[in-house]
Amino acid sequence: MAGLTAGLLALAVVGPLTSATAEIAPTVYRTDGVSGQWAGPTTNTVSSPIWDMQVIGNTVYVAGKFLNVVEARGSWPEIPQPFLAAFDATSGEWIDWWRPELDAPVWALDQTADGRLLAAGEFDTVNGQPRGNLVALDARTGEIDPQFNAGVERPWTTAQSVIRDLYRDGDDLYLIGNFSHVNGGPNGLRTQVGKAARVDANNGTPDTVWKPQIQGRSGWGITTSSDGARVHLGGEFSSVNGQPDSKLLATVNATDGVSVPGWDGGPNWSEHPVWPEGGIVYDIGVVGNNLFVAGAEHFWEMRSSTTGASLKLAPSTNDTQSVDVIDGRVYIGCHCDGRGNYSPGKQMRVIDGNTGTELTDITGNLRSGDGGWGTAKAPDGCLWLGGEFWGTTSLKDPPAGLRWVGNFARMCDAAGPQPHNVPSLVRPGDPLPEDLLIQPGDGWRYLSNDTHPAGWTTRAFDDSGWAAGASELGFGDGDEATVVPNAVGGQPITSALFRRSFDVPDPAEVDYLTVDLNVDDGATVWINGVPVVAENMPNGEIGAQTLASQAVWGAAESDFTRYEVPSNMLTAGTNTIAVSVHQNWRTSADLTFDAGLSIGRGTPANPTPTPNIAVAPPVVQGTALVAADANWAYLDDGSDQGTAWVAPGLADGAWAVGPAQLGYGDGDEATVIDEGRTGNGSRAITSYFRHGFDVANPAAFNELALGLLRDDGAIVYLNGTELLRDNMPAGNVAYNTPAADYAWGAGETDYQRYTAPSSLLVPGRNVLAVEVHSANPGSNDISFALTLDGV
């Protein structure tokens, strides 16, 4: 916690921090967050979900006992990523592919000189490999660095070993906590120590000479003097090396760990007689010759790093608990004046590291529980404060009423985040900027009317009449940059189309293409008319009414999937990518689309098989004869109508009339009909429907296209002749014949598509008659609507 660059989402600072008086605006920038708390065995009773943070490059690494990552809106889904997570320092978004796996909480973070991430805590395994409370990770990938091997243990007790703090000084890495042995290095060297140790920061080899002996309870904080000659130790111990005046705070030399003669670690009784009785030194840090101390009960203090003399002691209403030194300032995390408040200064003290003057230029406010446990500065000049935080009244551009923060916050000065050239973390295998053809968030042309025009996948297709908008495109989730239509003619859409052009000067320089795809539910991707990806889609012909293979939900709705596809269809100059996105069921409440496209170099690591799909012939647009919301005469009294009711000339003037959809029990009906209960109280099996329409010239049509929505089964007659039956048994059907099976899910809401001969039409008046059957008298719903087109 005392590292020079420790970091997490937090309070912001003025540019390069050159002015001690410049005021920081009270603006919290929205970020993702963390939630949950480890309920397993732990050496820590602190309630804060976050214990430390580290900035490497433009990434903020967060450590603690949290269990999940949460989106910036502070709501579901909570995505499991316990104990260690990474966030982009510019966007505040969780880096969802950086996923190390640890089996217990992480207490402390630091970094090696070459930018590897060091993590320490209570864990015994990392990414499935044994690790004794300490690991070095590749900061770019989250994978274990095989060059560093060190760990600690307590072999003479069943109690949990723990490293509570790390501090790197050049090639030396200092550890403090509660452990009795340290091991590591290329040769697996093992040596006994006394709750503090020093290892080689590059490979983990233990130092067998530097061995201060901490008596009593655990160490909590460790740092070195500015010249590296002394090592300062803090914690809840009773003494170090058995020396007097070394309770909770002590200093040893950096040669062999022997106590520095005359160094005064005792309390300043006249100013704060409560300390150190019953207290803890949580953290320490050094600026010049000033040693800053934070702890309980309840203070922060500035001492001489050389002699230990108390230079300033500032009592606090509650605990101070972290010390982070950044550009000559000292940031002390705390719940300084109680919990549960919205006000400045309740979670942080900012100190001039040279004079000990407490500054007042942090004006933002956070509502906290245990307050701040770590501070870091990002390359854009903003500060990140992490610990236990629930809300803020200073959120920049919030949705109405939103005050949520996820246990850390990022604040910037009045000028906002500053420009910098530190790149964000790039997923291994991601394209270089010069190889990007299309990025997520770019604009696309789209057609969302449930039609797939002829040639829509090809480069030559004219999409100039389509609408255009930035991605993410879709509807129903609330996070879309462009909302596309979700229905046509009052009916929900099954699919939507998206197209975009891109330029490739020389296709010979492209070894393969990488497609990054985020869709809900399924999609097909075509480049210059060639199919390259089918995600969650069936094989065969793909048309406007083709459904995705299964529903997508949770994190899968927002995750991108990567595909490595051939590039042999590219042409020099302008090329086109075309995407169809399909619902799993017609009445799905949401649809999502975003994509990226980039040039691949060399041999693809995971080439995508060629999908077995083809473009379905476009549906010929015909003449609407019966609309989906047409009026129908209906009989719903449970009576036996025999067979005469289908005749065109039947006098149905006494029947009730209403627009489709007709039925009961689902809540989506335009006309609610009666259940037709019989004498024994059961519902009627069959309901009857009739509709007349006029055709001037039947010879103008080659065939009829019919769409039938039915729950459960139906038989359709045209001019007294049976046209089709759907989900009904063969043979004679009576008024009490049940449907062949129950309709459920998409079968209740989707239109079944049929073609029929137009020869059944007559000039003038034509009549459709439909009987809808339930599968059981106990069924609690029926549904009916029908469309008819002449083509």
C-alpha positions in Angstrom: 0.0 0.0 0.0 3.0 2.3 0.4 4.3 1.9 -3.1 5.0 5.1 -5.2 2.5 4.1 -7.9 -0.1 2.1 -6.0 -3.4 2.6 -7.7 -7.2 2.1 -8.3 -10.2 4.0 -9.3 -10.1 7.1 -7.2 -9.9 10.8 -6.4 -8.3 13.0 -9.0 -5.5 15.4 -8.9 -4.3 18.6 -10.6 -2.4 17.7 -13.8 1.2 16.8 -12.8 0.7 17.9 -9.2 3.1 20.9 -9.4 0.9 23.2 -7.4 0.1 22.6 -3.7 -2.8 24.9 -3.7 -4.7 24.2 -7.0 -8.2 23.0 -6.3 -9.6 19.7 -7.5 -13.2 19.9 -8.9 -15.7 17.6 -7.2 -16.3 15.4 -10.2 -16.4 11.7 -10.1 -16.1 10.0 -13.5 -18.2 6.9 -14.1 -16.4 3.6 -14.0 -17.1 -0.1 -13.6 -16.7 -1.4 -10.1 -16.5 -4.4 -7.8 -18.9 -6.1 -5.4 -19.2 -8.9 -2.9 -16.9 -10.0 -0.1 -15.0 -13.2 0.4 -16.7 -15.3 3.1 -13.9 -17.9 3.4 -11.1 -18.1 6.0 -9.1 -14.9 6.2 -6.6 -13.2 8.4 -8.3 -9.8 7.8 -11.4 -8.5 9.6 -11.4 -5.3 7.6 -14.7 -4.8 5.9 -13.3 -3.0 2.8 -13.6 -5.1 -0.4 -10.5 -3.4 -1.9 -7.1 -3.4 -0.2 -4.6 -2.1 -2.7 -4.1 -1.0 -6.3 -1.4 -0.5 -8.8 -1.1 1.5 -12.1 1.1 0.0 -14.8 0.9 1.7 -18.1 -2.7 2.9 -18.6 -4.2 0.1 -16.6 -5.4 0.1 -13.0 -5.0 -3.2 -11.2 -7.3 -3.7 -8.2 -6.7 -6.1 -5.3 -8.8 -7.2 -2.3 -11.4 -9.6 -1.1 -14.1 -8.7 -3.6 -15.9 -11.4 -5.6 -17.4 -9.7 -8.7 -17.0 -7.0 -11.3 -20.1 -4.8 -11.8 -20.9 -2.5 -14.7 -20.9 1.3 -14.3 -24.6 1.4 -13.7 -24.2 -0.6 -10.6 -26.6 -3.3 -11.5 -26.8 -6.9 -12.8 -24.9 -8.7 -14.1 -22.3 -9.2 -11.4 -19.5 -11.0 -13.2 -17.4 -13.3 -11.1 -13.7 -12.1 -11.0 -12.5 -12.5 -7.4 -9.5 -10.9 -5.7 -7.7 -9.3 -8.6 -9.1 -7.3 -11.6 -7.9 -4.8 -14.2 -9.5 -1.6 -15.4 -8.7 0.8 -18.2 -7.5 4.0 -16.7 -9.1 6.1 -19.5 -12.5 4.6 -19.9 -12.9 3.2 -16.4 -14.1 -0.1 -18.0 -13.2 -3.5 -16.7 -10.8 -5.3 -19.0 -12.9 -8.4 -19.4 -10.3 -10.7 -20.9 -7.7 -10.1 -18.2 -8.8 -13.0 -15.9 -6.2 -14.4 -13.5 -7.6 -17.0 -11.1 -6.6 -16.9 -7.4 -8.1 -19.0 -4.6 -8.0 -16.4 -1.8 -7.8 -12.6 -1.3 -4.9 -10.3 -2.5 -3.6 -7.8 0.1 -0.9 -5.9 -1.8 0.4 -5.0 -5.2 3.6 -3.6 -6.6 5.6 -3.9 -9.9 9.0 -4.9 -11.0 11.3 -2.5 -12.8 10.4 -4.0 -16.2 6.6 -3.7 -15.5 5.6 -7.2 -14.2 2.7 -7.1 -11.7 3.6 -8.4 -8.2 0.7 -9.6 -6.0 0.7 -10.8 -2.5 -1.9 -12.0 0.0 -3.4 -15.2 1.4 -3.7 -17.2 -1.8 -2.1 -20.6 -2.3 -2.8 -21.1 -6.0 -2.7 -18.8 -9.1 -4.1 -20.0 -12.4 -4.1 -23.5 -11.0 -0.5 -23.5 -10.0 0.8 -23.6 -6.4 2.0 -20.2 -5.1 2.8 -19.3 -1.5 1.1 -16.0 -1.1 3.2 -14.2 -3.7 3.3 -14.2 -7.5 4.6 -12.2 -10.4 2.2 -11.8 -13.3 2.6 -10.6 -16.9 0.8 -7.3 -16.6 -0.4 -7.6 -20.2 -1.9 -11.1 -20.0 -2.5 -12.1 -16.4 -0.4 -15.2 -16.9 2.2 -16.3 -14.3 5.7 -15.0 -15.0 7.9 -18.1 -14.9 11.1 -16.1 -14.2 9.9 -15.1 -10.7 9.4 -17.7 -8.0 9.0 -16.9 -4.4 6.6 -17.7 -1.6 6.2 -17.7 2.2 4.8 -20.3 4.7 4.1 -21.0 8.3 5.0 -24.8 8.6 4.8 -25.0 12.4 1.2 -24.0 12.7 -2.1 -24.5 11.0 -2.7 -20.7 10.9 -2.9 -19.0 7.6 0.3 -17.4 6.3 -0.1 -13.9 4.8 1.8 -11.1 3.1 0.2 -7.8 4.0 2.5 -5.4 2.2 5.1 -5.2 -0.6 7.7 -2.5 -1.3 10.2 -2.7 -4.1 13.4 -0.6 -3.8 15.5 -1.2 -7.0 16.2 -4.9 -7.2 15.1 -5.6 -3.6 11.5 -6.6 -2.9 10.5 -6.3 0.8 7.7 -8.4 2.2 5.9 -8.1 5.6 3.0 -10.0 7.1 2.7 -13.1 9.2 5.0 -16.0 8.0 8.1 -17.8 9.3 9.8 -19.0 6.1 10.5 -17.7 2.7 11.5 -19.7 -0.4 12.2 -19.1 -4.0 14.6 -18.3 -6.8 16.0 -20.5 -9.5 17.4 -23.0 -7.0 14.4 -23.1 -4.6 16.4 -21.6 -1.7 14.5 -21.7 1.6 15.3 -19.8 4.8 13.7 -19.0 8.2 12.6 -15.4 8.8 10.6 -13.4 11.3 7.4 -12.0 9.6 9.5 -9.8 7.2 11.8 -10.8 4.4 13.7 -9.5 1.3 13.8 -11.3 -2.0 15.4 -10.5 -5.4 12.7 -8.5 -7.2 13.7 -10.1 -10.5 13.7 -13.9 -9.7 12.5 -14.2 -6.1 15.7 -15.5 -4.5 15.5 -15.0 -0.7 18.0 -12.8 1.1 19.5 -15.1 3.8 21.2 -12.2 5.6 18.5 -9.5 6.1 16.4 -11.0 8.8 14.7 -8.7 11.3 12.7 -10.6 13.9 9.2 -9.3 14.5 7.8 -10.4 17.9 4.1 -10.7 18.7 1.4 -10.2 16.0 1.6 -9.4 12.3 3.4 -6.8 10.3 1.3 -4.5 8.1 3.4 -1.9 6.3 7.0 -1.7 5.0 9.0 0.9 3.2 12.6 2.2 2.9 14.3 5.5 3.7 15.0 7.8 0.8 18.6 6.6 0.6 17.7 3.0 1.0 19.9 2.5 4.0 17.0 1.9 6.5 13.9 -0.1 6.4 10.8 1.0 8.3 8.3 -1.5 9.6 4.8 -1.0 10.9 2.1 -3.3 12.2 0.5 -4.7 15.4 3.6 -6.3 16.7 5.0 -6.0 20.3 8.6 -5.4 19.3 11.3 -5.9 16.6 14.5 -7.6 17.4 13.5 -7.4 21.1 14.2 -3.7 21.2 12.3 -1.3 23.5 10.3 1.5 21.9 9.7 -0.8 18.8 6.1 -1.6 19.5 4.0 -1.1 16.3 6.7 1.0 14.6 10.4 0.2 14.1 13.4 0.8 11.9 16.2 -1.6 11.0 19.2 -1.3 8.7 19.1 -2.5 5.1 22.2 -4.6 5.5 21.2 -7.4 7.9 18.0 -6.2 9.5 19.5 -5.2 12.8 17.7 -2.4 14.6 19.0 1.1 14.0 20.6 2.3 17.3 18.7 5.1 19.0 15.9 5.1 16.5 12.8 6.1 18.5 9.7 4.2 17.6 7.8 5.0 20.8 4.7 7.2 21.0 4.5 10.9 21.6 2.6 10.5 24.9 2.0 14.2 25.5 0.2 14.7 22.2 -1.6 11.4 21.8 -1.5 9.3 25.0 -3.9 6.7 23.5 -1.4 5.5 21.0 0.0 2.9 20.8 -2.0 1.1 23.3 -4.4 -1.2 21.5 -3.4 0.3 18.2 -2.2 -0.8 14.8 0.1 0.9 12.3 -1.6 0.1 9.0 0.7 1.7 6.6 3.8 3.9 6.2 5.5 6.0 3.5 8.5 8.3 3.0 9.1 11.7 1.4 12.6 12.9 1.8 13.4 12.6 5.5 9.8 12.5 6.6 8.2 9.2 7.6 4.4 9.2 7.4 2.5 6.8 9.6 -1.2 5.9 9.4 -3.2 3.7 11.8 -5.6 3.1 14.7 -6.6 4.4 17.2 -7.0 7.2 15.5 -4.2 9.3 13.9 -1.7 10.1 11.2 1.8 11.1 12.1 5.0 12.6 10.5 8.3 11.4 12.0 11.9 11.8 11.2 13.0 8.9 9.0 16.5 9.3 10.4 15.8 9.4 14.2 12.2 8.5 14.6 11.4 11.7 16.4 7.8 12.8 16.1 7.5 15.9 14.0 3.7 16.1 13.8 0.8 14.1 15.1 -2.7 14.7 13.8 -5.5 12.9 15.7 -8.5 11.7 13.7 -12.0 10.8 14.7 -11.5 7.4 13.2 -8.8 5.3 11.6 -6.3 6.2 8.9 -5.3 3.2 7.0 -3.2 3.7 3.8 -0.3 5.9 2.8 0.5 6.5 -0.8 3.2 8.9 -1.9 2.6 10.5 -5.3 4.7 13.4 -6.7 5.7 14.7 -3.3 2.2 14.5 -1.8 1.0 12.0 0.7 -2.5 10.6 0.3 -3.8 9.0 3.5 -6.9 6.9 3.0 -9.3 6.8 6.0 -12.8 6.8 7.3 -11.5 9.9 9.1 -14.8 11.3 10.4 -17.2 8.4 10.5 -19.0 6.2 8.1 -22.0 6.7 5.8 -21.5 10.4 5.0 -21.4 12.3 1.8 -18.8 15.0 2.3 -15.2 15.9 1.3 -12.3 14.8 3.5 -14.1 11.9 5.0 -12.2 9.3 3.0 -8.8 11.0 2.4 -6.2 13.3 3.9 -3.8 15.0 1.5 -0.5 16.1 3.0 2.4 18.2 1.6 5.2 15.6 1.9 7.9 18.2 2.6 6.2 20.3 5.2 3.5 18.1 6.7 0.8 20.7 5.9 -2.6 19.2 5.4 -4.0 20.5 2.1 -7.7 21.2 1.4 -7.9 20.9 -2.3 -9.9 17.6 -2.5 -13.5 18.8 -2.7 -15.3 15.8 -4.1 -17.4 13.5 -1.8 -18.0 9.9 -1.5 -20.3 7.9 0.8 -18.2 5.3 2.5 -18.2 2.4 4.8 -14.6 1.6 5.8 -13.3 4.4 3.5 -10.1 4.6 1.5 -7.4 1.9 1.5 -5.4 2.9 -1.6 -4.7 5.7 -3.9 -3.1 5.9 -7.4 -2.5 8.4 -10.1 -3.3 7.5 -13.8 -1.4 8.9 -16.8 -4.2 11.4 -17.5 -3.6 13.1 -14.1 -6.7 11.7 -12.4 -6.5 10.0 -9.0 -8.1 6.8 -8.1 -9.2 6.0 -4.5 -10.3 2.5 -3.6 -11.7 0.9 -0.5 -15.3 0.6 0.6 -17.5 3.2 -1.2 -21.2 3.1 -2.1 -22.1 6.4 -3.7 -21.4 10.0 -4.6 -23.2 13.2 -5.2 -20.6 14.4 -7.6 -21.0 11.9 -10.5 -20.3 13.4 -14.0 -23.2 13.2 -16.4 -25.2 10.6 -14.4 -28.4 9.0 -15.4 -31.3 10.4 -13.4 -30.8 9.6 -9.7 -27.7 7.5 -10.1 -25.1 8.0 -7.4 -23.6 4.5 -7.4 -19.9 3.8 -7.2 -18.5 0.3 -7.0 -16.0 0.6 -4.0 -13.7 2.9 -5.9 -14.0 6.3 -7.6 -12.0 8.3 -10.2 -11.9 12.1 -9.9 -10.3 14.7 -12.1 -9.6 18.4 -11.8 -11.6 21.1 -13.4 -9.8 20.7 -16.7 -10.7 17.0 -16.8 -8.5 14.1 -17.9 -5.3 15.3 -19.6 -3.9 14.1 -22.9 -1.1 11.5 -22.7 0.5 9.0 -25.0 0.5 5.9 -22.7 -1.4 3.2 -24.6 -4.2 1.2 -23.1 -3.7 -2.5 -22.4 -4.2 -4.5 -25.6 -5.4 -8.1 -25.6 -2.7 -10.4 -26.9 -3.3 -11.0 -30.5 -5.3 -7.7 -30.9 -4.4 -5.8 -34.1 -2.0 -2.9 -34.2 -3.7 0.5 -34.9 -2.6 0.5 -38.5 -4.3 -2.9 -39.1 -7.7 -1.8 -37.8 -10.3 -1.7 -40.6 -13.4 -1.3 -38.5 -13.6 -0.6 -34.7 -16.4 -1.3 -32.3 -18.4 1.9 -32.1 -18.0 2.8 -35.8 -21.0 3.6 -38.0 -23.0 1.1 -40.0 -25.9 1.2 -42.4 -28.9 -0.9 -41.3 -32.2 -2.3 -42.4 -34.6 -3.5 -39.7 -37.9 -4.4 -41.5 -37.7 -8.2 -41.5 -36.7 -8.4 -45.2 -33.5 -9.5 -46.8 -33.3 -7.9 -50.2 -31.7 -9.8 -53.1 -27.9 -9.3 -53.2 -27.7 -7.7 -49.7 -24.4 -9.5 -48.8 -22.5 -8.4 -52.0 -20.2 -5.5 -52.6 -22.3 -4.2 -55.5 -25.5 -3.9 -53.5 -26.8 -0.3 -53.2 -27.5 0.4 -49.5 -27.7 4.2 -49.9 -31.4 4.1 -49.0 -30.7 2.4 -45.6 -30.6 4.3 -42.3 -27.2 4.8 -40.7 -26.0 5.0 -37.1 -23.1 4.4 -34.8 -22.7 1.0 -33.0 -23.7 -0.5 -30.7 -26.9 -0.8 -32.7 -30.0 -2.6 -31.5 -32.9 -2.2 -29.1 -34.1 -3.2 -25.7 -31.0 -3.0 -23.4 -30.7 0.8 -22.9 -27.0 0.9 -23.8 -27.4 1.3 -27.6 -25.7 4.2 -29.4 -28.3 3.7 -32.2 -31.8 2.2 -31.6 -33.1 0.4 -34.6 -36.8 -0.4 -35.2 -38.0 -3.5 -33.3 -41.2 -4.1 -35.3 -42.7 -3.8 -38.7 -46.5 -3.5 -39.3 -47.0 -4.0 -35.6 -45.2 -7.4 -35.6 -41.8 -7.9 -33.9 -38.9 -8.4 -36.2 -37.0 -11.6 -36.5 -33.8 -10.2 -38.0 -32.0 -7.0 -38.9 -29.2 -6.3 -41.5 -26.0 -4.2 -41.2 -23.5 -3.2 -43.8 -20.2 -1.2 -43.9 -17.5 -0.6 -46.5 -13.8 -0.7 -45.8 -10.7 -0.2 -47.9 -7.8 -2.6 -48.5 -5.1 -1.1 -50.8 -3.3 -4.4 -51.3 -5.1 -7.7 -50.5 -1.8 -9.6 -50.9 -0.5 -8.0 -47.7 -3.5 -9.5 -45.7 -2.8 -13.0 -44.5 -6.2 -13.4 -42.8 -9.0 -11.2 -41.3 -10.0 -11.0 -37.6 -13.7 -10.4 -36.9 -14.7 -9.4 -33.4 -18.5 -9.9 -33.0 -21.0 -8.9 -30.3 -24.5 -10.0 -31.1 -27.7 -11.0 -29.3 -28.9 -13.7 -30.3 -27.2 -15.0 -33.5 -25.6 -13.7 -36.6 -24.1 -14.4 -40.0 -21.2 -12.4 -41.4 -20.4 -12.1 -45.1 -17.5 -10.3 -46.8 -18.0 -9.4 -50.5 -20.8 -11.9 -50.5 -18.8 -14.8 -49.1 -19.9 -16.3 -45.8 -17.2 -16.2 -43.1 -19.0 -16.5 -39.7 -22.2 -18.1 -38.4 -22.5 -17.5 -34.7 -25.3 -19.3 -32.9 -27.1 -20.0 -36.2 -28.3 -23.2 -38.0 -26.8 -24.6 -41.1 -28.4 -24.1 -44.5 -30.3 -21.2 -46.1 -30.5 -18.1 -43.9 -33.4 -15.7 -44.5 -35.3 -13.0 -42.8 -37.3 -15.4 -40.7 -34.5 -17.7 -39.7 -34.2 -18.0 -35.9 -31.0 -18.1 -33.9 -30.2 -21.5 -32.5 -30.6 -20.5 -28.9 -31.2 -17.5 -26.6 -28.3 -15.4 -25.4 -28.3 -13.8 -21.9 -26.1 -12.4 -19.1 -22.5 -11.6 -19.9 -22.8 -13.3 -23.3 -25.0 -10.4 -24.5 -22.2 -7.9 -24.2 -19.1 -10.1 -24.8 -17.2 -10.0 -28.1 -16.2 -13.3 -29.8 -13.2 -13.4 -32.0 -13.0 -15.2 -35.4 -10.0 -15.6 -37.7 -11.3 -15.9 -41.2 -9.8 -16.2 -44.8 -9.0 -13.0 -46.8 -9.1 -14.5 -50.3 -12.3 -12.7 -51.1 -10.8 -9.2 -50.7 -10.3 -6.9 -53.7 -8.0 -3.9 -54.0 -9.9 -0.8 -52.9 -13.4 -0.9 -51.5 -14.8 -4.0 -49.8 -18.0 -4.7 -47.9 -18.9 -6.6 -44.7 -22.5 -7.5 -44.3 -24.1 -8.9 -41.1 -27.5 -10.3 -40.4 -28.5 -10.5 -36.7 -31.3 -12.9 -35.7 -33.6 -13.3 -32.7 -34.0 -16.7 -31.0 -37.7 -16.0 -30.8 -39.8 -13.5 -32.6 -41.0 -11.6 -29.5 -37.5 -11.2 -28.0 -37.3 -8.0 -26.1 -33.8 -7.0 -27.3 -31.3 -7.2 -30.1 -27.6 -6.3 -30.1 -25.0 -5.7 -32.8 -21.4 -4.3 -32.7 -18.3 -5.5 -34.6 -14.7 -4.9 -35.4 -12.6 -6.0 -38.3 -8.8 -6.0 -38.6 -5.9 -7.4 -40.7 -4.2 -10.5 -39.5 -0.5 -11.2 -40.0 1.1 -14.6 -40.3 -0.7 -17.8 -39.5 -4.0 -17.6 -37.6 -3.8 -19.3 -34.2 -7.5 -20.5 -34.3 -8.8 -20.4 -37.8 -12.6 -20.3 -38.1 -14.1 -23.1 -40.1 -16.1 -22.0 -43.2 -19.8 -21.8 -42.2 -22.3 -24.1 -43.9 -24.7 -21.4 -44.8 -26.2 -19.8 -47.9 -28.5 -16.8 -48.6 -32.1 -17.8 -48.8 -34.0 -16.7 -51.9 -35.6 -13.3 -51.1 -39.3 -13.4 -50.3 -41.2 -12.0 -53.2 -43.3 -9.0 -52.0 -46.9 -9.7 -52.9 -50.2 -8.0 -52.5 -51.6 -8.0 -49.0 -55.0 -9.6 -49.0 -55.4 -10.1 -45.2 -53.4 -8.0 -42.7 -52.2 -9.2 -39.3 -54.6 -6.9 -37.5 -57.6 -7.6 -39.7 -61.1 -7.8 -38.2 -62.5 -11.4 -37.7 -65.9 -12.6 -36.9 -65.6 -15.2 -34.1 -67.7 -17.7 -32.1 -66.4 -18.5 -28.6 -69.3 -20.2 -26.9 -68.0 -23.8 -27.0 -70.7 -25.0 -29.4 -70.4 -27.8 -31.9 -70.5 -26.1 -35.3 -70.2 -29.3 -37.3 -68.8 -28.6 -40.8 -71.3 -26.1 -42.4 -69.7 -23.1 -40.7 -66.8 -23.1 -43.2 -69.1 -22.4 -46.2 -68.6 -18.9 -47.8 -72.3 -18.2 -47.7 -72.8 -18.8 -44.0 -74.7 -16.1 -42.2 -72.3 -15.0 -39.5 -73.8 -11.6 -38.7 -74.6 -12.7 -35.2 -71.0 -13.6 -34.4 -68.8 -11.1 -32.5 -66.2 -9.1 -34.4 -62.7 -7.9 -33.4 -59.2 -7.2 -34.7 -56.4 -9.8 -34.5 -54.6 -10.9 -32.5 -57.6 -12.7 -30.9 -57.5 -15.1 -27.9 -57.1 -15.0 -24.2 -54.6 -15.7 -21.4 -51.4 -14.1 -22.7 -52.0 -10.4 -22.3 -51.0 -9.5 -25.8 -54.4 -9.9 -27.4 -56.0 -7.0 -29.4 -59.4 -8.9 -28.9 -60.0 -11.0 -25.8 -62.5 -13.7 -26.5 -64.5 -15.8 -24.1 -63.2 -19.1 -22.7 -66.4 -20.8 -23.8 -66.7 -22.9 -20.6 -68.9 -25.9 -20.8 -71.4 -27.3 -18.3 -68.7 -29.1 -16.3 -66.6 -25.9 -16.0 -63.8 -26.8 -18.4 -62.8 -24.4 -21.2 -63.9 -25.0 -24.8 -61.5 -26.9 -26.9 -62.4 -25.0 -30.2 -63.0 -21.4 -31.2 -64.1 -20.4 -34.7 -63.0 -17.4 -36.8 -64.2 -16.1 -40.2 -62.9 -13.2 -42.5 -64.1 -12.1 -45.9 -61.9 -10.3 -48.4 -62.2 -9.2 -52.1 -60.0 -10.2 -55.0 -60.7 -8.5 -58.4 -58.4 -10.8 -60.5 -57.2 -14.1 -59.0 -55.2 -14.8 -62.1 -52.8 -12.0 -61.1 -51.3 -14.3 -58.5 -49.1 -17.3 -58.9 -49.6 -18.5 -55.3 -50.6 -17.5 -51.8 -48.3 -16.8 -48.9 -49.9 -17.4 -45.6 -48.6 -16.6 -42.0 -50.4 -18.4 -39.2 -50.1 -17.6 -35.5 -51.9 -20.2 -33.4 -51.9 -21.6 -29.9 -52.2 -24.6 -29.9 -53.4 -26.0 -33.3 -55.5 -24.8 -36.2 -57.2 -25.8 -39.5 -57.5 -23.1 -42.2 -60.2 -23.2 -45.0 -60.5 -21.0 -48.0 -63.9 -20.7 -49.7 -65.0 -23.9 -47.9 -61.9 -26.0 -48.9 -59.3 -27.0 -46.4 -56.1 -25.1 -47.1 -53.8 -26.4 -44.4 -53.8 -27.8 -40.9 -51.1 -27.0 -38.3 -50.4 -29.0 -35.1 -53.6 -30.9 -35.6 -54.2 -34.7 -36.0 -55.0 -36.2 -39.4 -58.5 -37.4 -40.3 -61.9 -36.1 -39.2 -61.8 -33.3 -36.6 -64.7 -32.5 -34.3 -65.4 -29.5 -32.0 -63.8 -31.4 -29.1 -60.8 -32.8 -30.8 -57.6 -31.5 -29.0 -54.6 -30.2 -30.9 -51.8 -32.7 -31.5 -49.5 -31.0 -28.9 -49.0 -28.0 -26.8 -47.5 -24.9 -28.3 -45.0 -23.1 -26.1 -42.2 -20.5 -26.3 -41.7 -19.3 -29.8 -44.3 -21.7 -31.0 -47.0 -19.6 -29.3 -45.8 -16.3 -30.8 -44.2 -16.9 -34.1 -46.0 -17.0 -37.4 -45.8 -20.4 -39.2 -45.2 -19.7 -42.9 -47.0 -21.6 -45.7 -47.6 -21.3 -49.4 -50.9 -22.4 -51.1 -52.3 -22.5 -54.7 -54.0 -19.3 -55.7 -56.5 -21.4 -57.7 -58.8 -21.5 -54.7 -59.5 -17.8 -55.0 -62.6 -16.6 -56.8 -63.3 -13.2 -58.4 -65.0 -11.0 -55.8 -65.7 -12.1 -52.3 -63.5 -14.8 -50.7 -63.9 -16.2 -47.2 -61.3 -17.6 -44.8 -62.5 -19.8 -42.0 -60.2 -21.0 -39.2 -60.8 -23.3 -36.2 -58.3 -23.0 -33.4 -58.0 -26.0 -31.0 -56.5 -26.2 -27.5 -54.4 -29.2 -26.6 -56.4 -29.7 -23.4 -59.6 -28.4 -21.8 -57.4 -27.1 -18.9 -55.3 -24.9 -21.2 -55.2 -21.3 -19.9 -54.7 -19.5 -23.3 -55.3 -19.5 -27.0 -54.0 -17.3 -29.7 -54.9 -16.5 -33.3 -53.8 -14.2 -36.1 -53.3 -14.7 -39.8 -51.8 -12.9 -42.8 -52.4 -13.7 -46.5 -50.6 -12.3 -49.5 -51.0 -12.9 -53.2 -47.7 -13.3 -55.0 
